[in-house]
Amino acid sequence: AQSVTQLGSHVSVSEGALVLLRCNYSSSVPPYLFWYVQYPNQGLQLLLKYTSAATLVKGINGFEAEFKKSETSFHLTKPSAHMSDAAEYFCAVSEGTGRRALTFGSGTRLQVQP
Amino acid sequence: GAVVSQHPSRVICKSGTSVKIECRSLDFQATTMFWYRQFPKKSLMLMATSNEGSKATYEQGVEKDKFLINHASLTLSTLTVTSAHPEDSSFYICSARARASGTSSQDTQYFGPGTRLTVL
C-alpha cells in the first residue's frame, strides 16, 4: 500500500521568501512522485514529477523537488515566492506497477503575503 | 501539453435526478481514465478506474450502481451520478493517463478542470 503525508495544511510566506512544502511517502515499491497545484475551483496542474531518473527534479514556475530515498521525502521548494503562487498544493504517489492511480496527500494551502 | 476537458464545469440539479459528466482527452488517446472526488477543503479520493472497452474498477465504498462509468472510446469517459442526493454534491475530477513517448513506464496523468455538482 502507498500513502502520502503532507506536513502543514497551511503555509504562509512573504513575497520573495523561500517556499518549502513538505511531503513524505510510503510505498512498497519504487515510487513515482508528483506535485500538483490547484487554483480555486479548478482542476490540478502538474508541477513536476519524479520517475526514478534524476533525484532533483525541476518543474514549472520555478519549483523544484528533491527525492530522498533515505528520508522517504519529496519536498517542494521555490527560492522566491510570488503572489501568483498562492494555491493548494498536492503531493501524490503512484507505484510503479498495478493500476497506477494516484494516492494524494491532504494538501497544503500556500499563502503569500505582500 | 496534453489537454483533458470536462463537461459541464458546473451543474445544479434536483434531488432524485441523474447527472452525466463527460471527460475527454483532446489531443491524445487514453486507455485509462480515473475519476476522483474532492470534498471541500479535502484531498482527492479515487472513485474508480476506467479502462477503454471494459468495466470500471471501483474503489472500496464506492457504489457502482450509483456512479455509472462508461469508457466507450479512447478519448471519452463518462460518469453518471444516478438518483443524485445532496450528499453527492462535490467536485468531481477526471484524469487521463498518457504514455510518454519511447518510455512505457513513465506514465503521466493529466487532469481535467473538474465539475462542481450541487444537488438541491
Interface residues (C-beta under 8 A of the other chain):
Chain A: Y32 F34 Y36 N41 Q42 G43 L44 Q45 L46 K49 T51 F90 S94 G96 R99 R100 A101 L102 T103 F104 G105 S106 G107
Chain B: G1 V4 Q6 T32 F34 K42 S43 L44 M45 L46 T49 T57 F91 I93 S95 R97 S105 Q106 D107 T108 Q109 Y110 F111 G112 P113 G114 R116
